[in-house]
Amino acid sequence: MNENLKGTTVLITGITDAGSLAMSIARQVREEGGHIVCSGLGRTPHHADLSERAAAFLDSTYEAFESTVKSELGADTPTFPLDVTLDGSIEDFCGALQAKNIALDGFLHSIAMDKTIKAGVVIKSILDVTKEQFFGAMDVSAYSLVSLTRGLIHSEILRKNGAILALSYLGAEKVAYHPYKNIGVAKAALERIVVELAYELGVSHQIKVNAIRFSPYTGSKAGGAIQGLAEAVAFCEEHSPLGNARPEDLAYESAYLLRPYGRVTGEVRNVDGGYHIRG
Ligand SMILES: NC(=O)c1ccc[n+]([C@@H]2O[C@H](COP(=O)([O-])OP(=O)(O)OC[C@H]3O[C@@H](n4cnc5c(N)ncnc54)[C@H](O)[C@@H]3O)[C@@H](O)[C@H]2O)c1
């Protein structure tokens, strides 16, 4: 095992449970010598006028996140609540890192949400997506890369020469085998943001910003909810030259792109067993 990340500290966002792609990446970062800090969606003082149902959802999501991190990554792994749609939550999160003297060498953006996707429900056609659903998906799944990066840079938590990695999908560019629609538009924006940030932060801080498009995967909460994804997994398994990439393949490439040296930036890399080369 290499020690590419020895002595570094990496923020892992987007762990819901042991099936989250972020969990596989966290394990690999640790394997390669990195220290882990985790943020999870949960209730914050900035959530105003929450319904009982919404409050219960946020509380149970955070509980599941914390217990998964502590059991899978160790009881001493620092955990923090973070809702990326709330500027105040990002500010508090950065303040909490500073209070614990935590500086970062990199972070994983593994966050997505689209209210037009619900388990067992047919995904809305793009023509029927409301303005609220459109901007909701954009806010959580794309703009959050800008706002979280800004928070970490302005508070000088993210060190020079660091690395940022975001998770994307082929549906950012193409009409996928299964309906991806509204979230596909948000992923396209996310990838464009990666390129813009790669330029700006490369010049100003020598920070690298990349994205990985991963194979379809039903083992996570978000993946499990996407209509037709199980069929897509089977189709891509058959049609990819190497078969679908597994979470451990993603984890290995992610750790590589999160290493603090090297000059790879602004890339959108396919970790999908070669499915993207098919016509
Ligand atoms: N599952 C797949 O098929 C697949 C394929 C390629 C890329 N991806 C991408 O990988 C990433 C992780 O997805 P996953 O499949 O591991 O599912 P997941 O459900 O485990 O992860 C999604 C995460 O987003 C978080 N999140 C949602 N709204 C948030 C908010 N407002 N603030 C903070 N966090 C919020 C959730 O709490 C969750 O932890 C996503 O960007 C997803 O689009 C998934």
The ligand as an SDF file (V2000), in Angstrom:
LIG
                    3D

 44 48  0  0  0  0  0  0  0  0999 V2000
  -24.6930    6.1550   -6.9240 N   0  0  0  0  0  0  0  0  0  0  0  0
  -24.3360    6.3770   -8.1730 C   0  0  0  0  0  0  0  0  0  0  0  0
  -24.7470    5.6700   -9.1190 O   0  0  0  0  0  0  0  0  0  0  0  0
  -23.3810    7.4890   -8.4820 C   0  0  0  0  0  0  0  0  0  0  0  0
  -22.6390    7.4480   -9.6850 C   0  0  0  0  0  0  0  0  0  0  0  0
  -21.7730    8.5140   -9.9880 C   0  0  0  0  0  0  0  0  0  0  0  0
  -21.6760    9.5790   -9.0980 C   0  0  0  0  0  0  0  0  0  0  0  0
  -22.4150    9.5840   -7.9440 N   0  0  0  0  0  0  0  0  0  0  0  0
  -22.2830   10.7560   -7.0670 C   0  0  0  0  0  0  0  0  0  0  0  0
  -21.5940   10.3620   -5.8810 O   0  0  0  0  0  0  0  0  0  0  0  0
  -21.9460   11.2900   -4.8400 C   0  0  0  0  0  0  0  0  0  0  0  0
  -22.3260   10.4880   -3.5890 C   0  0  0  0  0  0  0  0  0  0  0  0
  -23.5050    9.7550   -3.8520 O   0  0  0  0  0  0  0  0  0  0  0  0
  -23.7760    8.2960   -3.2480 P   0  0  0  0  0  0  0  0  0  0  0  0
  -24.2420    7.4540   -4.3890 O   0  0  0  0  0  0  0  0  0  0  0  0
  -22.6560    7.8610   -2.4160 O   0  0  0  0  0  0  0  0  0  0  0  0
  -25.0940    8.5460   -2.3560 O   0  0  0  0  0  0  0  0  0  0  0  0
  -25.2830    9.0020   -0.8160 P   0  0  0  0  0  0  0  0  0  0  0  0
  -26.7610    9.1260   -0.6360 O   0  0  0  0  0  0  0  0  0  0  0  0
  -24.5770    8.0740    0.0970 O   0  0  0  0  0  0  0  0  0  0  0  0
  -24.5760   10.4300   -0.7690 O   0  0  0  0  0  0  0  0  0  0  0  0
  -25.2040   11.6700   -1.0780 C   0  0  0  0  0  0  0  0  0  0  0  0
  -24.9050   12.6020    0.0700 C   0  0  0  0  0  0  0  0  0  0  0  0
  -25.3470   13.9450   -0.1700 O   0  0  0  0  0  0  0  0  0  0  0  0
  -25.6640   14.4920    1.1090 C   0  0  0  0  0  0  0  0  0  0  0  0
  -26.4530   15.7220    1.0290 N   0  0  0  0  0  0  0  0  0  0  0  0
  -27.6470   15.9170    0.3900 C   0  0  0  0  0  0  0  0  0  0  0  0
  -28.0750   17.1740    0.6120 N   0  0  0  0  0  0  0  0  0  0  0  0
  -27.1320   17.7880    1.3950 C   0  0  0  0  0  0  0  0  0  0  0  0
  -27.0060   19.0960    1.9550 C   0  0  0  0  0  0  0  0  0  0  0  0
  -27.9540   20.0390    1.7620 N   0  0  0  0  0  0  0  0  0  0  0  0
  -25.9040   19.3780    2.7130 N   0  0  0  0  0  0  0  0  0  0  0  0
  -24.9420   18.4420    2.9130 C   0  0  0  0  0  0  0  0  0  0  0  0
  -25.0090   17.1770    2.4160 N   0  0  0  0  0  0  0  0  0  0  0  0
  -26.0950   16.8650    1.6670 C   0  0  0  0  0  0  0  0  0  0  0  0
  -26.4610   13.3490    1.7640 C   0  0  0  0  0  0  0  0  0  0  0  0
  -26.6230   13.5340    3.1630 O   0  0  0  0  0  0  0  0  0  0  0  0
  -25.5900   12.1530    1.3720 C   0  0  0  0  0  0  0  0  0  0  0  0
  -24.6330   11.8980    2.3780 O   0  0  0  0  0  0  0  0  0  0  0  0
  -23.0610   12.1800   -5.3910 C   0  0  0  0  0  0  0  0  0  0  0  0
  -22.4910   13.3840   -5.8700 O   0  0  0  0  0  0  0  0  0  0  0  0
  -23.5790   11.3410   -6.5360 C   0  0  0  0  0  0  0  0  0  0  0  0
  -24.2420   12.1060   -7.5280 O   0  0  0  0  0  0  0  0  0  0  0  0
  -23.2360    8.5600   -7.6030 C   0  0  0  0  0  0  0  0  0  0  0  0
  1  2  1  0
  2  3  2  0
  2  4  1  0
  4  5  1  0
  4 44  2  0
  5  6  2  0
  6  7  1  0
  7  8  2  0
  8  9  1  0
  8 44  1  0
  9 10  1  0
  9 42  1  0
 10 11  1  0
 11 12  1  0
 11 40  1  0
 12 13  1  0
 13 14  1  0
 14 15  2  0
 14 16  1  0
 14 17  1  0
 17 18  1  0
 18 19  2  0
 18 20  1  0
 18 21  1  0
 21 22  1  0
 22 23  1  0
 23 24  1  0
 23 38  1  0
 24 25  1  0
 25 26  1  0
 25 36  1  0
 26 27  1  0
 26 35  1  0
 27 28  2  0
 28 29  1  0
 29 30  1  0
 29 35  2  0
 30 31  1  0
 30 32  2  0
 32 33  1  0
 33 34  2  0
 34 35  1  0
 36 37  1  0
 36 38  1  0
 38 39  1  0
 40 41  1  0
 40 42  1  0
 42 43  1  0
M  CHG  2   8   1  16  -1
M  END
$$$$
